[in-house]
Amino acid sequence: YCARLGDAARRHGAQVVSFGRHEGADVYARDVIQLDGGTMIVAVLPGVELNFTLSQRGDHWVSNALAVLAAVQAMGGDLAAAGLALGDMQGLKGRGERHRISLPKGASALLIDESYNANSASMKATLAVLGAEPAARRIAVLGEMRELGENSEELHAELSAPVFAANVDIALLVGAGMAPLAHALGQRTTVLHLPDAASALQVLEPMLRDGDAILIKGSNAVGLGQLVNALTAGND
């Protein structure tokens, strides 16, 4: 919708600045390198390049960072300071915050908290982050996506491809709307379809092992934040 929105804004005298991953945008990422602790980005802006490290991993965070830089430059702000701030920014609760969960006998697991909300694009992006995470097992706890309209079943089923691409070992699917995805995944990975967040917690907590990486993501109304709160109590 970039061109459509931009044209509408220009008719009202607005200055339009575009951002994205490709050179056609006013602000774009020329190089993106995923690091263990974040992402190194070379951003190209009108009249300047900025090399900085983003504290988060994933393509969706790269796009977010480019939007921030575009806004900072448009407002005449300090781009260098913005780059440093993006490097220091921690994951937000429900939107990428990471927790180290203590398990018995000195073991631990990584939890990636994306429990605040979900749509098709953000599901795919965060599953890719899980897939890039070194782990003994990858566990995806995915809540149904709400308010998708008449294409809801199709959009849920289409998540099977990013689940497979992320090499998910165990998928816990929460909510009635996840039935199409459970069917699409079939027997290619371990799938448990559960009715609600409380049931998911009862299943997930005892199965955790040393070296697991767990992604928790779903529409906020599904209540998967309950799992995060329960699993992280007394940790970090």
GUDRENTI-806738 format. One record per residue: chain; x, y, z of N, C-alpha, C in turn; residue in one letter; residue number from 1. Coordinates in Angstrom, 1 decimal, decimal comma. Example, Ala and Ser with C-alpha at 12.3 -4.5 7.8 and 13.67 -1.06 7.14 Angstrom:
['A' [13,2 -5,7 7,8] [12,3 -4,5 7,8] [13,2 -3,3 7,8] 'A' 1];
['A' [12,8 -2,2 7,1] [13,7 -1,1 7,1] [12,9 0,0 7,9] 'S' 2];
% end
This chain:
['A' [0,8 -1,2 0,0] [0,0 0,0 0,0] [0,9 1,3 0,0] 'Y' 1];
['A' [2,2 1,1 -0,1] [3,0 2,3 0,0] [2,7 3,4 -1,0] 'C' 2];
['A' [2,6 3,0 -2,3] [2,4 4,0 -3,3] [1,0 4,6 -3,2] 'A' 3];
['A' [0,0 3,8 -2,8] [-1,4 4,3 -2,7] [-1,4 5,3 -1,5] 'R' 4];
['A' [-0,9 5,0 -0,4] [-0,9 5,9 0,7] [-0,1 7,1 0,5] 'L' 5];
['A' [1,1 6,9 -0,2] [2,0 8,1 -0,5] [1,3 9,1 -1,4] 'G' 6];
['A' [0,6 8,6 -2,5] [-0,1 9,4 -3,4] [-1,2 10,2 -2,7] 'D' 7];
['A' [-1,9 9,6 -1,8] [-3,0 10,2 -1,1] [-2,4 11,3 -0,2] 'A' 8];
['A' [-1,3 11,1 0,5] [-0,7 12,0 1,4] [-0,2 13,2 0,6] 'A' 9];
['A' [0,4 13,0 -0,6] [1,0 14,1 -1,3] [-0,1 15,1 -1,8] 'R' 10];
['A' [-1,3 14,6 -2,1] [-2,4 15,4 -2,5] [-2,8 16,4 -1,4] 'R' 11];
['A' [-2,4 16,1 -0,2] [-2,6 17,1 0,9] [-1,4 17,8 1,3] 'H' 12];
['A' [-0,4 17,8 0,5] [0,8 18,6 0,7] [1,9 17,9 1,7] 'G' 13];
['A' [1,7 16,6 2,0] [2,6 16,0 2,9] [4,0 15,6 2,2] 'A' 14];
['A' [5,0 15,7 3,0] [6,3 15,1 2,6] [6,3 13,7 2,9] 'Q' 15];
['A' [6,6 12,8 1,9] [6,5 11,4 2,1] [7,9 10,8 2,0] 'V' 16];
['A' [8,2 10,0 3,0] [9,5 9,3 3,1] [9,2 7,8 3,2] 'V' 17];
['A' [9,7 7,0 2,2] [9,5 5,6 2,2] [10,6 4,8 2,8] 'S' 18];
['A' [10,3 3,7 3,4] [11,4 2,8 3,9] [11,1 1,4 3,6] 'F' 19];
['A' [12,2 0,6 3,5] [12,0 -0,9 3,2] [13,3 -1,5 3,0] 'G' 20];
['A' [13,2 -2,8 2,6] [14,4 -3,6 2,4] [15,1 -3,4 1,1] 'R' 21];
['A' [14,5 -2,8 0,1] [15,0 -2,7 -1,2] [15,4 -1,3 -1,7] 'H' 22];
['A' [16,2 -1,2 -2,7] [16,8 0,1 -3,0] [15,7 1,1 -3,5] 'E' 23];
['A' [14,6 0,7 -3,9] [13,5 1,7 -4,3] [13,0 2,6 -3,2] 'G' 24];
['A' [13,3 2,2 -2,0] [12,8 3,1 -0,9] [13,8 4,2 -0,6] 'A' 25];
['A' [13,3 5,3 0,0] [14,2 6,4 0,4] [15,2 6,0 1,5] 'D' 26];
['A' [14,7 5,1 2,4] [15,5 4,6 3,4] [15,5 3,1 3,3] 'V' 27];
['A' [16,7 2,5 3,1] [16,7 1,0 2,9] [17,9 0,4 3,5] 'Y' 28];
['A' [17,9 -0,9 3,7] [19,0 -1,6 4,3] [19,8 -2,2 3,1] 'A' 29];
['A' [21,1 -1,7 3,0] [21,9 -2,3 1,9] [22,5 -3,6 2,3] 'R' 30];
['A' [22,8 -3,7 3,6] [23,4 -5,0 4,1] [22,7 -5,3 5,5] 'D' 31];
['A' [22,4 -6,6 5,6] [21,8 -7,1 6,9] [22,5 -8,4 7,3] 'V' 32];
['A' [23,2 -8,4 8,4] [23,9 -9,6 8,9] [23,4 -10,0 10,2] 'I' 33];
['A' [22,9 -11,2 10,3] [22,4 -11,7 11,6] [23,5 -12,1 12,5] 'Q' 34];
['A' [23,5 -11,6 13,7] [24,5 -11,9 14,7] [23,9 -12,7 15,8] 'L' 35];
['A' [24,8 -13,3 16,7] [24,2 -14,0 17,8] [23,4 -13,2 18,7] 'D' 36];
['A' [23,8 -11,9 18,9] [23,1 -11,1 19,9] [22,3 -10,0 19,2] 'G' 37];
['A' [22,0 -10,1 17,9] [21,2 -9,0 17,3] [21,4 -9,0 15,8] 'G' 38];
['A' [21,4 -7,8 15,1] [21,5 -7,7 13,7] [22,4 -6,5 13,3] 'T' 39];
['A' [23,4 -6,7 12,5] [24,2 -5,6 12,0] [23,5 -5,1 10,7] 'M' 40];
['A' [23,3 -3,8 10,6] [22,6 -3,2 9,4] [23,4 -2,0 8,9] 'I' 41];
['A' [23,5 -2,0 7,6] [24,0 -0,8 6,9] [22,8 -0,2 6,2] 'V' 42];
['A' [22,4 1,0 6,8] [21,2 1,7 6,3] [21,6 2,8 5,4] 'A' 43];
['A' [20,9 2,9 4,2] [21,2 4,0 3,3] [20,0 5,0 3,4] 'V' 44];
['A' [20,3 6,2 3,7] [19,3 7,3 3,8] [19,7 8,4 2,9] 'L' 45];
['A' [18,8 9,3 2,6] [19,1 10,4 1,7] [20,4 11,2 2,2] 'P' 46];
['A' [21,5 11,1 1,5] [22,7 11,9 1,8] [23,6 11,3 2,8] 'G' 47];
['A' [23,3 10,1 3,3] [24,1 9,5 4,4] [23,9 8,0 4,5] 'V' 48];
['A' [24,9 7,3 5,0] [24,8 5,9 5,3] [25,1 5,7 6,8] 'E' 49];
['A' [24,4 4,8 7,4] [24,6 4,5 8,9] [24,8 3,0 9,1] 'L' 50];
['A' [25,9 2,7 9,7] [26,2 1,3 10,1] [25,9 1,2 11,6] 'N' 51];
['A' [25,0 0,3 11,9] [24,7 0,2 13,4] [24,3 -1,3 13,7] 'F' 52];
['A' [24,2 -1,6 14,9] [23,8 -2,9 15,4] [22,5 -2,8 16,1] 'T' 53];
['A' [21,5 -3,6 15,6] [20,2 -3,6 16,3] [20,2 -4,7 17,3] 'L' 54];
['A' [19,6 -4,5 18,4] [19,6 -5,5 19,5] [18,8 -6,7 19,3] 'S' 55];
['A' [17,8 -6,6 18,3] [16,9 -7,7 18,0] [17,3 -8,4 16,7] 'Q' 56];
['A' [16,8 -9,6 16,6] [16,9 -10,4 15,3] [15,6 -10,5 14,6] 'R' 57];
['A' [15,7 -10,7 13,3] [14,5 -10,9 12,5] [14,2 -9,8 11,5] 'G' 58];
['A' [13,7 -10,2 10,4] [13,4 -9,2 9,3] [12,4 -8,1 9,7] 'D' 59];
['A' [11,4 -8,5 10,6] [10,4 -7,5 11,0] [11,1 -6,4 11,8] 'H' 60];
['A' [12,1 -6,7 12,6] [12,8 -5,7 13,4] [13,7 -4,8 12,5] 'W' 61];
['A' [14,2 -5,4 11,5] [15,0 -4,6 10,5] [14,1 -3,5 9,9] 'V' 62];
['A' [12,9 -3,9 9,5] [11,9 -3,0 8,9] [11,5 -1,9 9,9] 'S' 63];
['A' [11,3 -2,3 11,2] [10,9 -1,4 12,2] [12,0 -0,3 12,4] 'N' 64];
['A' [13,3 -0,8 12,4] [14,4 0,1 12,7] [14,6 1,1 11,5] 'A' 65];
['A' [14,3 0,7 10,3] [14,4 1,6 9,2] [13,3 2,7 9,3] 'L' 66];
['A' [12,1 2,3 9,7] [11,1 3,3 9,9] [11,5 4,3 11,0] 'A' 67];
['A' [12,1 3,8 12,0] [12,6 4,8 13,1] [13,6 5,8 12,5] 'V' 68];
['A' [14,6 5,2 11,8] [15,6 6,1 11,2] [15,0 7,1 10,2] 'L' 69];
['A' [14,1 6,7 9,4] [13,4 7,6 8,5] [12,7 8,7 9,2] 'A' 70];
['A' [12,1 8,4 10,3] [11,4 9,4 11,1] [12,3 10,4 11,7] 'A' 71];
['A' [13,4 9,8 12,3] [14,4 10,7 12,9] [15,0 11,6 12,0] 'V' 72];
['A' [15,4 11,2 10,8] [16,0 12,1 9,8] [15,0 13,1 9,3] 'Q' 73];
['A' [13,7 12,7 9,1] [12,7 13,6 8,6] [12,5 14,8 9,7] 'A' 74];
['A' [12,7 14,4 10,9] [12,5 15,4 12,0] [13,7 16,2 12,4] 'M' 75];
['A' [14,8 15,9 11,6] [16,1 16,6 11,9] [16,8 16,1 13,1] 'G' 76];
['A' [16,5 14,9 13,5] [17,2 14,3 14,7] [18,6 13,8 14,5] 'G' 77];
['A' [19,2 13,3 15,5] [20,6 12,8 15,5] [20,5 11,3 15,1] 'D' 78];
['A' [20,9 11,0 13,9] [20,9 9,6 13,4] [21,9 8,7 14,2] 'L' 79];
['A' [23,1 9,3 14,5] [24,0 8,5 15,3] [23,5 8,1 16,6] 'A' 80];
['A' [22,8 9,0 17,3] [22,2 8,7 18,6] [21,1 7,7 18,5] 'A' 81];
['A' [20,3 7,8 17,4] [19,3 6,8 17,1] [19,9 5,4 16,9] 'A' 82];
['A' [21,0 5,3 16,2] [21,6 4,0 16,0] [22,1 3,4 17,2] 'G' 83];
['A' [22,6 4,2 18,1] [23,1 3,7 19,4] [21,9 3,2 20,3] 'L' 84];
['A' [20,8 4,0 20,2] [19,6 3,6 21,0] [19,0 2,3 20,5] 'A' 85];
['A' [19,0 2,1 19,2] [18,5 0,9 18,7] [19,4 -0,3 19,1] 'L' 86];
['A' [20,7 -0,1 19,3] [21,5 -1,1 19,8] [21,3 -1,5 21,2] 'G' 87];
['A' [20,9 -0,5 22,0] [20,6 -0,7 23,4] [19,2 -1,2 23,7] 'D' 88];
['A' [18,3 -1,1 22,8] [16,9 -1,4 23,0] [16,7 -2,8 23,4] 'M' 89];
['A' [16,0 -3,1 24,5] [15,7 -4,5 24,8] [14,4 -4,9 24,2] 'Q' 90];
['A' [14,2 -6,2 24,2] [12,9 -6,7 23,7] [11,7 -6,2 24,6] 'G' 91];
['A' [10,6 -5,9 24,0] [9,5 -5,4 24,7] [8,6 -6,6 25,2] 'L' 92];
['A' [8,0 -6,5 26,4] [7,1 -7,5 26,9] [6,1 -7,9 25,9] 'K' 93];
['A' [6,0 -9,2 25,5] [5,0 -9,6 24,5] [5,4 -9,4 23,1] 'G' 94];
['A' [6,5 -8,7 22,9] [7,0 -8,3 21,5] [8,5 -8,6 21,3] 'R' 95];
['A' [8,9 -9,7 21,7] [10,3 -10,1 21,4] [11,2 -10,2 22,6] 'G' 96];
['A' [10,6 -10,0 23,8] [11,4 -10,1 25,0] [11,9 -11,5 25,2] 'E' 97];
['A' [13,2 -11,7 25,6] [13,8 -13,0 25,8] [14,0 -13,3 27,2] 'R' 98];
['A' [13,7 -14,5 27,6] [13,9 -14,9 29,0] [14,7 -16,2 29,0] 'H' 99];
['A' [15,5 -16,4 30,0] [16,2 -17,6 30,3] [15,5 -18,3 31,4] 'R' 100];
['A' [14,9 -19,5 31,1] [14,1 -20,2 32,1] [15,0 -21,2 32,8] 'I' 101];
['A' [15,0 -21,2 34,1] [15,8 -22,2 34,9] [15,0 -23,5 35,0] 'S' 102];
['A' [15,7 -24,6 34,8] [15,1 -25,9 34,9] [15,8 -26,7 35,9] 'L' 103];
['A' [15,3 -27,9 36,4] [16,0 -28,7 37,4] [17,4 -29,1 37,0] 'P' 104];
['A' [18,2 -29,3 38,0] [19,6 -29,8 37,8] [20,5 -28,8 36,9] 'K' 105];
['A' [20,2 -27,5 37,1] [21,1 -26,6 36,4] [20,8 -26,4 35,0] 'G' 106];
['A' [19,7 -27,0 34,5] [19,4 -26,9 33,0] [18,6 -25,5 32,8] 'A' 107];
['A' [18,6 -25,2 31,5] [17,8 -23,9 31,2] [17,3 -24,0 29,8] 'S' 108];
['A' [16,3 -23,1 29,5] [15,7 -23,0 28,2] [15,5 -21,6 27,8] 'A' 109];
['A' [15,5 -21,3 26,6] [15,2 -19,9 26,1] [13,8 -19,8 25,8] 'L' 110];
['A' [13,1 -18,7 26,2] [11,8 -18,4 25,9] [11,7 -17,0 25,1] 'L' 111];
['A' [11,1 -17,0 24,0] [10,9 -15,8 23,2] [9,5 -15,4 23,3] 'I' 112];
['A' [9,2 -14,3 23,9] [7,9 -13,8 24,3] [7,3 -12,9 23,1] 'D' 113];
['A' [6,5 -13,5 22,3] [5,8 -12,7 21,3] [4,3 -12,9 21,5] 'E' 114];
['A' [3,9 -12,9 22,7] [2,5 -13,3 23,1] [1,5 -12,1 22,9] 'S' 115];
['A' [1,9 -10,9 22,6] [1,0 -9,8 22,6] [0,0 -9,9 21,5] 'Y' 116];
['A' [0,5 -10,2 20,3] [-0,5 -10,2 19,2] [0,1 -11,0 18,0] 'N' 117];
['A' [-0,8 -11,3 17,0] [-0,3 -12,1 15,9] [-1,1 -11,9 14,7] 'A' 118];
['A' [-0,5 -11,9 13,5] [-1,1 -11,9 12,2] [-0,2 -12,8 11,3] 'N' 119];
['A' [-0,6 -13,0 10,1] [0,1 -13,9 9,2] [1,6 -13,5 9,1] 'S' 120];
['A' [1,8 -12,2 8,8] [3,1 -11,7 8,5] [4,0 -11,8 9,8] 'A' 121];
['A' [3,5 -11,4 10,9] [4,3 -11,5 12,2] [4,6 -12,9 12,6] 'S' 122];
['A' [3,6 -13,8 12,4] [3,8 -15,2 12,7] [5,0 -15,8 11,9] 'M' 123];
['A' [5,0 -15,5 10,6] [6,1 -16,0 9,7] [7,4 -15,4 10,1] 'K' 124];
['A' [7,4 -14,1 10,4] [8,7 -13,5 10,8] [9,3 -14,1 12,1] 'A' 125];
['A' [8,4 -14,3 13,1] [8,9 -14,8 14,4] [9,3 -16,3 14,3] 'T' 126];
['A' [8,6 -17,0 13,5] [8,9 -18,4 13,3] [10,3 -18,5 12,6] 'L' 127];
['A' [10,6 -17,6 11,7] [12,0 -17,5 11,1] [13,0 -17,3 12,2] 'A' 128];
['A' [12,7 -16,4 13,1] [13,6 -16,1 14,2] [13,9 -17,4 15,0] 'V' 129];
['A' [12,8 -18,1 15,3] [13,0 -19,3 16,1] [13,8 -20,3 15,3] 'L' 130];
['A' [13,6 -20,4 14,0] [14,3 -21,3 13,2] [15,8 -21,0 13,1] 'G' 131];
['A' [16,2 -19,8 13,3] [17,6 -19,4 13,3] [18,3 -19,6 14,6] 'A' 132];
['A' [17,5 -19,9 15,7] [18,0 -20,0 17,0] [18,7 -21,3 17,2] 'E' 133];
['A' [20,0 -21,4 17,6] [20,6 -22,7 18,0] [19,9 -23,3 19,2] 'P' 134];
['A' [19,4 -24,5 19,0] [18,7 -25,1 20,1] [18,7 -26,6 20,0] 'A' 135];
['A' [18,5 -27,3 21,1] [18,4 -28,7 21,1] [17,1 -29,1 20,5] 'A' 136];
['A' [16,0 -28,4 20,9] [14,7 -28,6 20,3] [14,1 -27,2 20,1] 'R' 137];
['A' [13,2 -27,1 19,1] [12,5 -25,8 18,9] [11,0 -26,1 19,1] 'R' 138];
['A' [10,4 -25,4 20,1] [9,0 -25,6 20,4] [8,3 -24,3 20,1] 'I' 139];
['A' [7,2 -24,4 19,3] [6,4 -23,3 18,9] [5,0 -23,4 19,6] 'A' 140];
['A' [4,7 -22,4 20,5] [3,4 -22,4 21,1] [2,6 -21,3 20,3] 'V' 141];
['A' [1,7 -21,6 19,5] [1,0 -20,7 18,6] [-0,5 -20,6 18,9] 'L' 142];
['A' [-0,9 -19,4 19,3] [-2,3 -19,2 19,5] [-3,0 -18,7 18,2] 'G' 143];
['A' [-4,3 -19,0 18,1] [-5,0 -18,7 16,9] [-5,0 -17,2 16,6] 'E' 144];
['A' [-5,1 -16,8 15,4] [-5,1 -15,4 14,9] [-6,5 -15,0 14,8] 'M' 145];
['A' [-6,9 -14,0 15,5] [-8,3 -13,5 15,5] [-8,5 -12,4 14,4] 'R' 146];
['A' [-9,8 -12,3 14,1] [-10,3 -11,2 13,2] [-9,6 -11,2 11,8] 'E' 147];
['A' [-9,5 -12,4 11,3] [-9,0 -12,5 9,9] [-10,0 -12,6 8,9] 'L' 148];
['A' [-11,3 -12,6 9,3] [-12,4 -12,6 8,3] [-12,5 -14,0 7,6] 'G' 149];
['A' [-13,1 -13,9 6,4] [-13,4 -15,1 5,6] [-12,3 -16,0 5,2] 'E' 150];
['A' [-11,1 -15,4 5,2] [-9,9 -16,1 4,8] [-9,1 -16,8 6,0] 'N' 151];
['A' [-9,8 -16,8 7,2] [-9,1 -17,2 8,4] [-8,6 -18,7 8,3] 'S' 152];
['A' [-9,4 -19,6 7,8] [-8,9 -21,0 7,7] [-7,7 -21,1 6,8] 'E' 153];
['A' [-7,8 -20,5 5,7] [-6,6 -20,5 4,7] [-5,4 -19,9 5,3] 'E' 154];
['A' [-5,5 -18,8 5,9] [-4,3 -18,1 6,5] [-3,7 -18,9 7,6] 'L' 155];
['A' [-4,5 -19,6 8,4] [-4,0 -20,5 9,5] [-3,2 -21,7 8,9] 'H' 156];
['A' [-3,9 -22,3 7,9] [-3,2 -23,4 7,2] [-1,9 -23,1 6,6] 'A' 157];
['A' [-1,8 -21,9 6,0] [-0,6 -21,5 5,3] [0,6 -21,3 6,3] 'E' 158];
['A' [0,4 -21,3 7,6] [1,5 -21,2 8,5] [2,3 -22,5 8,6] 'L' 159];
['A' [1,8 -23,6 7,9] [2,5 -24,8 8,0] [3,9 -24,7 7,3] 'S' 160];
['A' [4,0 -23,9 6,2] [5,3 -23,8 5,5] [6,3 -23,1 6,4] 'A' 161];
['A' [6,1 -22,0 7,1] [7,1 -21,4 8,0] [7,4 -22,3 9,2] 'P' 162];
['A' [6,4 -23,1 9,6] [6,7 -24,0 10,8] [7,7 -25,0 10,3] 'V' 163];
['A' [7,5 -25,6 9,1] [8,4 -26,6 8,6] [9,8 -26,0 8,4] 'F' 164];
['A' [9,8 -24,8 7,8] [11,1 -24,1 7,5] [11,9 -23,8 8,7] 'A' 165];
['A' [11,2 -23,6 9,9] [11,8 -23,3 11,1] [12,3 -24,5 11,8] 'A' 166];
['A' [12,1 -25,7 11,2] [12,4 -27,0 11,9] [11,9 -27,1 13,3] 'N' 167];
['A' [10,6 -26,8 13,4] [10,0 -26,9 14,7] [9,8 -28,4 15,1] 'V' 168];
['A' [10,3 -28,7 16,3] [10,2 -30,1 16,7] [8,8 -30,4 17,3] 'D' 169];
['A' [8,2 -29,4 18,1] [7,0 -29,6 18,7] [6,1 -28,3 18,5] 'I' 170];
['A' [4,9 -28,5 18,0] [4,0 -27,4 17,9] [2,8 -27,6 18,8] 'A' 171];
['A' [2,6 -26,6 19,7] [1,4 -26,6 20,5] [0,5 -25,5 20,0] 'L' 172];
['A' [-0,6 -25,9 19,5] [-1,5 -25,0 18,8] [-2,7 -24,8 19,7] 'L' 173];
['A' [-3,0 -23,5 20,0] [-4,0 -23,1 21,0] [-5,2 -22,4 20,4] 'V' 174];
['A' [-6,4 -22,9 20,6] [-7,6 -22,3 20,2] [-8,2 -23,1 19,0] 'G' 175];
['A' [-9,5 -23,0 18,9] [-10,3 -23,7 17,8] [-9,8 -23,3 16,4] 'A' 176];
['A' [-9,4 -22,0 16,3] [-9,0 -21,5 15,0] [-7,8 -22,1 14,4] 'G' 177];
['A' [-7,0 -22,8 15,3] [-5,8 -23,5 14,8] [-6,0 -24,9 14,2] 'M' 178];
['A' [-7,3 -25,3 14,1] [-7,5 -26,6 13,5] [-7,0 -26,8 12,1] 'A' 179];
['A' [-7,2 -25,7 11,2] [-6,6 -25,9 9,8] [-5,1 -26,1 9,8] 'P' 180];
['A' [-4,4 -25,4 10,7] [-2,9 -25,6 10,8] [-2,6 -27,0 11,3] 'L' 181];
['A' [-3,3 -27,4 12,3] [-3,0 -28,8 12,9] [-3,2 -29,8 11,7] 'A' 182];
['A' [-4,2 -29,6 10,9] [-4,4 -30,6 9,8] [-3,3 -30,5 8,8] 'H' 183];
['A' [-2,9 -29,2 8,5] [-1,9 -29,0 7,4] [-0,5 -29,6 7,9] 'A' 184];
['A' [-0,2 -29,5 9,2] [1,1 -30,0 9,7] [1,1 -31,5 9,6] 'L' 185];
['A' [-0,1 -32,2 9,8] [-0,1 -33,6 9,7] [0,8 -34,3 10,6] 'G' 186];
['A' [1,6 -35,2 10,2] [2,5 -36,0 11,0] [4,0 -35,7 10,8] 'Q' 187];
['A' [4,2 -34,6 10,1] [5,6 -34,2 9,8] [6,3 -33,6 11,0] 'R' 188];
['A' [5,6 -33,2 12,0] [6,1 -32,7 13,2] [5,2 -33,1 14,3] 'T' 189];
['A' [5,6 -33,1 15,6] [4,8 -33,4 16,7] [3,8 -32,2 16,9] 'T' 190];
['A' [2,5 -32,5 16,9] [1,5 -31,4 17,0] [0,5 -31,8 18,1] 'V' 191];
['A' [0,3 -30,8 19,0] [-0,8 -31,0 20,0] [-1,7 -29,8 19,9] 'L' 192];
['A' [-3,0 -30,1 19,6] [-4,0 -29,0 19,5] [-4,7 -28,9 20,8] 'H' 193];
['A' [-4,7 -27,7 21,4] [-5,2 -27,5 22,8] [-6,2 -26,5 22,8] 'L' 194];
['A' [-7,2 -26,5 23,7] [-8,3 -25,6 23,7] [-8,0 -24,2 24,2] 'P' 195];
['A' [-7,1 -24,1 25,1] [-6,9 -22,8 25,8] [-5,4 -22,7 26,4] 'D' 196];
['A' [-5,1 -21,5 26,8] [-3,8 -21,2 27,4] [-3,5 -22,1 28,6] 'A' 197];
['A' [-4,5 -22,3 29,5] [-4,3 -23,1 30,7] [-3,9 -24,5 30,3] 'A' 198];
['A' [-4,5 -25,1 29,3] [-4,2 -26,4 28,9] [-2,8 -26,5 28,3] 'S' 199];
['A' [-2,4 -25,4 27,5] [-1,1 -25,4 26,9] [0,0 -25,3 28,0] 'A' 200];
['A' [-0,2 -24,6 29,1] [0,8 -24,5 30,2] [0,9 -25,9 30,8] 'L' 201];
['A' [-0,2 -26,6 31,1] [-0,1 -27,9 31,7] [0,7 -28,9 30,8] 'Q' 202];
['A' [0,7 -28,7 29,5] [1,4 -29,6 28,6] [2,9 -29,2 28,5] 'V' 203];
['A' [3,1 -27,9 28,3] [4,4 -27,3 28,0] [5,4 -27,4 29,2] 'L' 204];
['A' [4,9 -27,0 30,4] [5,9 -26,9 31,5] [6,6 -28,2 31,8] 'E' 205];
['A' [6,0 -29,4 31,9] [6,7 -30,6 32,2] [7,6 -31,1 31,1] 'P' 206];
['A' [7,3 -30,7 29,8] [8,1 -31,2 28,7] [9,4 -30,5 28,5] 'M' 207];
['A' [9,7 -29,4 29,1] [10,8 -28,6 28,8] [12,1 -29,3 29,2] 'L' 208];
['A' [13,1 -29,1 28,3] [14,5 -29,8 28,6] [15,6 -28,7 28,4] 'R' 209];
['A' [16,7 -29,1 28,8] [17,9 -28,2 28,7] [18,1 -27,9 27,2] 'D' 210];
['A' [18,4 -26,7 26,9] [18,7 -26,3 25,5] [17,5 -26,1 24,6] 'G' 211];
['A' [16,3 -26,2 25,1] [15,1 -25,9 24,3] [15,0 -24,4 24,0] 'D' 212];
['A' [14,4 -24,1 22,8] [14,0 -22,7 22,5] [12,6 -22,7 22,3] 'A' 213];
['A' [11,8 -21,8 23,0] [10,4 -21,8 22,9] [9,9 -20,5 22,4] 'I' 214];
['A' [9,1 -20,5 21,4] [8,4 -19,3 20,9] [7,0 -19,3 21,3] 'L' 215];
['A' [6,5 -18,3 22,0] [5,1 -18,2 22,4] [4,5 -17,0 21,6] 'I' 216];
['A' [3,5 -17,2 20,8] [2,9 -16,2 20,0] [1,5 -16,5 19,6] 'K' 217];
['A' [0,7 -15,4 19,7] [-0,8 -15,6 19,4] [-1,5 -14,3 19,6] 'G' 218];
['A' [-2,7 -14,2 19,1] [-3,5 -13,0 19,4] [-3,7 -12,8 20,9] 'S' 219];
['A' [-3,6 -11,5 21,3] [-3,7 -11,2 22,7] [-4,9 -11,9 23,4] 'N' 220];
['A' [-6,0 -11,9 22,8] [-7,2 -12,5 23,4] [-7,1 -13,9 23,7] 'A' 221];
['A' [-6,1 -14,7 23,1] [-5,9 -16,1 23,5] [-5,3 -16,2 24,9] 'V' 222];
['A' [-4,6 -15,2 25,3] [-4,1 -15,2 26,7] [-2,8 -16,0 26,9] 'G' 223];
['A' [-2,0 -16,1 25,8] [-0,7 -16,8 26,0] [0,3 -16,1 26,9] 'L' 224];
['A' [0,0 -14,8 27,2] [0,9 -14,1 28,2] [0,9 -14,8 29,5] 'G' 225];
['A' [-0,2 -15,6 29,8] [-0,3 -16,4 31,1] [0,9 -17,4 31,1] 'Q' 226];
['A' [1,2 -18,0 30,0] [2,3 -19,0 29,9] [3,6 -18,3 30,2] 'L' 227];
['A' [3,8 -17,1 29,6] [5,1 -16,4 29,8] [5,2 -16,1 31,3] 'V' 228];
['A' [4,2 -15,5 31,9] [4,2 -15,1 33,3] [4,5 -16,3 34,2] 'N' 229];
['A' [3,9 -17,5 33,9] [4,1 -18,6 34,8] [5,5 -19,2 34,6] 'A' 230];
['A' [6,0 -19,3 33,4] [7,3 -19,9 33,1] [8,4 -19,0 33,6] 'L' 231];
['A' [8,2 -17,7 33,6] [9,3 -16,8 33,9] [9,3 -16,4 35,4] 'T' 232];
['A' [8,3 -16,8 36,1] [8,2 -16,4 37,6] [9,5 -16,9 38,3] 'A' 233];
['A' [10,2 -15,9 38,9] [11,4 -16,3 39,6] [12,7 -16,5 38,8] 'G' 234];
['A' [12,5 -16,2 37,4] [13,7 -16,3 36,6] [14,2 -14,9 36,2] 'N' 235];
['A' [15,2 -14,9 35,3] [15,9 -13,7 34,9] [16,5 -12,9 36,1] 'D' 236];
% end
